[in-house]
Amino acid sequence: MAKTLLITGASSGIGAATARAAVASGWNVALMARSADKLEALEKELGAAALTIQGDATDLSAQEAAVARTVDRFGALDAAFANAGRGLDTPGTETGDPDEWRALVDLNVMGVLYTARAALPELRKTRGHLVLTGSAAGRRHIKGSIYGATKWFVHGYAGNMSEEMREWGGRCTLISPGMVDTPFFDEPKPDKLKPEDVADAVVYALSQNHRAELREIHIMPTD
Ligand SMILES: NC(=O)c1ccc[n+]([C@@H]2O[C@H](COP(=O)([O-])OP(=O)(O)OC[C@H]3O[C@@H](n4cnc5c(N)ncnc54)[C@H](OP(=O)(O)O)[C@@H]3O)[C@@H](O)[C@H]2O)c1
């Protein structure tokens, strides 16, 4: 039977590319994001293997409802990809906007925790897999970067979840890309990674034999 992956931030960029790659590898995918129109277009493209779930990842009850709908539709949850994330319009601690920091932390930190919280009870049943989108910015210090600091949280949490999940046969993988050409940026980044490059890494991690947990895949553009 096909396995099932729930993806947050599935309406564009890395999340949408991962949905395509996962379906091409035989997975069912539940697509969560706020933009119903984009999700519905992707669902139409992917057919019966895809399910649109409009919702805000900063809302725990929305994430719990997404897991419930996924299991209701596909029968089980084998993997969850906490991928939704955002950057800041105004960088810097002295120059930045504290309200924007709050929104950043709500999504990049709390949203990731909510995906894990909502998914873990189902992942325990399948000895399943949690995948988190970190960043190259979560592995090295970047002058004054508050966005990067939220990704340092993701990197720390991913390792801690590997240690926790191994106790019941679960796995956790951290994906840490360098710059990827997605709508995350206002300008195209034609020389950088494509979202498909990251999607392939996610599917590679998911498709390993259960005895092998890829704890981190760090991908940098050659440029
Ligand atoms: N692009 C890069 O260079 C790069 C590098 C390293 C890591 N990353 C990380 O990769 C992840 C995906 O980013 P991307 O590059 O693919 O950018 P993207 O194309 O802008 O995708 C971001 C996704 O997150 C969703 N999202 C935003 N706020 C949300 C919310 N409150 N609730 C649910 N979904 C929400 C967006 O959909 P809606 O607006 O429809 O909700 C969209 O599907 C992020 O965690 C980002 O930090 C990106």
The ligand as an SDF file (V2000), in Angstrom:
LIG
                    3D

 48 52  0  0  0  0  0  0  0  0999 V2000
   14.6790   29.2600   -0.6370 N   0  0  0  0  0  0  0  0  0  0  0  0
   15.8070   29.0970    0.0550 C   0  0  0  0  0  0  0  0  0  0  0  0
   16.8990   29.5530   -0.3260 O   0  0  0  0  0  0  0  0  0  0  0  0
   15.7740   28.2920    1.3200 C   0  0  0  0  0  0  0  0  0  0  0  0
   16.9940   27.8330    1.8350 C   0  0  0  0  0  0  0  0  0  0  0  0
   16.9950   27.1030    3.0120 C   0  0  0  0  0  0  0  0  0  0  0  0
   15.8130   26.8450    3.6480 C   0  0  0  0  0  0  0  0  0  0  0  0
   14.6330   27.3120    3.1490 N   0  0  0  0  0  0  0  0  0  0  0  0
   13.4040   26.9860    3.8640 C   0  0  0  0  0  0  0  0  0  0  0  0
   12.6180   26.1840    3.0250 O   0  0  0  0  0  0  0  0  0  0  0  0
   11.2580   26.2330    3.4500 C   0  0  0  0  0  0  0  0  0  0  0  0
   10.3650   26.4180    2.2480 C   0  0  0  0  0  0  0  0  0  0  0  0
   10.6860   27.6550    1.6480 O   0  0  0  0  0  0  0  0  0  0  0  0
   10.7220   27.8790    0.0730 P   0  0  0  0  0  0  0  0  0  0  0  0
   12.0740   28.3400   -0.2690 O   0  0  0  0  0  0  0  0  0  0  0  0
   10.1390   26.7150   -0.6220 O   0  0  0  0  0  0  0  0  0  0  0  0
    9.8040   29.1810   -0.0130 O   0  0  0  0  0  0  0  0  0  0  0  0
    8.3190   29.4430   -0.5380 P   0  0  0  0  0  0  0  0  0  0  0  0
    8.2050   29.0400   -1.9660 O   0  0  0  0  0  0  0  0  0  0  0  0
    8.0380   30.8590   -0.1400 O   0  0  0  0  0  0  0  0  0  0  0  0
    7.4280   28.4400    0.3130 O   0  0  0  0  0  0  0  0  0  0  0  0
    7.0020   28.7280    1.6180 C   0  0  0  0  0  0  0  0  0  0  0  0
    5.7840   27.8710    1.8690 C   0  0  0  0  0  0  0  0  0  0  0  0
    5.3680   28.0580    3.2370 O   0  0  0  0  0  0  0  0  0  0  0  0
    3.9720   28.3130    3.2160 C   0  0  0  0  0  0  0  0  0  0  0  0
    3.5850   29.0980    4.3710 N   0  0  0  0  0  0  0  0  0  0  0  0
    3.9850   30.3480    4.7080 C   0  0  0  0  0  0  0  0  0  0  0  0
    3.3740   30.7340    5.8400 N   0  0  0  0  0  0  0  0  0  0  0  0
    2.5660   29.7000    6.2100 C   0  0  0  0  0  0  0  0  0  0  0  0
    1.6780   29.4870    7.2820 C   0  0  0  0  0  0  0  0  0  0  0  0
    1.4880   30.4180    8.2210 N   0  0  0  0  0  0  0  0  0  0  0  0
    1.0190   28.3130    7.3500 N   0  0  0  0  0  0  0  0  0  0  0  0
    1.1800   27.3640    6.3970 C   0  0  0  0  0  0  0  0  0  0  0  0
    2.0230   27.4940    5.3730 N   0  0  0  0  0  0  0  0  0  0  0  0
    2.6980   28.6630    5.2830 C   0  0  0  0  0  0  0  0  0  0  0  0
    3.7170   29.0310    1.9090 C   0  0  0  0  0  0  0  0  0  0  0  0
    2.3790   28.8690    1.4910 O   0  0  0  0  0  0  0  0  0  0  0  0
    1.1560   29.8850    1.7600 P   0  0  0  0  0  0  0  0  0  0  0  0
    1.6760   31.2700    1.5800 O   0  0  0  0  0  0  0  0  0  0  0  0
    0.1650   29.4230    0.7540 O   0  0  0  0  0  0  0  0  0  0  0  0
    0.7010   29.5860    3.1640 O   0  0  0  0  0  0  0  0  0  0  0  0
    4.6180   28.2260    0.9850 C   0  0  0  0  0  0  0  0  0  0  0  0
    3.9620   27.0420    0.5640 O   0  0  0  0  0  0  0  0  0  0  0  0
   11.2070   27.3400    4.4910 C   0  0  0  0  0  0  0  0  0  0  0  0
   11.2260   26.7550    5.7790 O   0  0  0  0  0  0  0  0  0  0  0  0
   12.4940   28.1120    4.2540 C   0  0  0  0  0  0  0  0  0  0  0  0
   12.9330   28.7780    5.4220 O   0  0  0  0  0  0  0  0  0  0  0  0
   14.5900   28.0200    1.9840 C   0  0  0  0  0  0  0  0  0  0  0  0
  1  2  1  0
  2  3  2  0
  2  4  1  0
  4  5  1  0
  4 48  2  0
  5  6  2  0
  6  7  1  0
  7  8  2  0
  8  9  1  0
  8 48  1  0
  9 10  1  0
  9 46  1  0
 10 11  1  0
 11 12  1  0
 11 44  1  0
 12 13  1  0
 13 14  1  0
 14 15  2  0
 14 16  1  0
 14 17  1  0
 17 18  1  0
 18 19  2  0
 18 20  1  0
 18 21  1  0
 21 22  1  0
 22 23  1  0
 23 24  1  0
 23 42  1  0
 24 25  1  0
 25 26  1  0
 25 36  1  0
 26 27  1  0
 26 35  1  0
 27 28  2  0
 28 29  1  0
 29 30  1  0
 29 35  2  0
 30 31  1  0
 30 32  2  0
 32 33  1  0
 33 34  2  0
 34 35  1  0
 36 37  1  0
 36 42  1  0
 37 38  1  0
 38 39  2  0
 38 40  1  0
 38 41  1  0
 42 43  1  0
 44 45  1  0
 44 46  1  0
 46 47  1  0
M  CHG  2   8   1  16  -1
M  END
$$$$
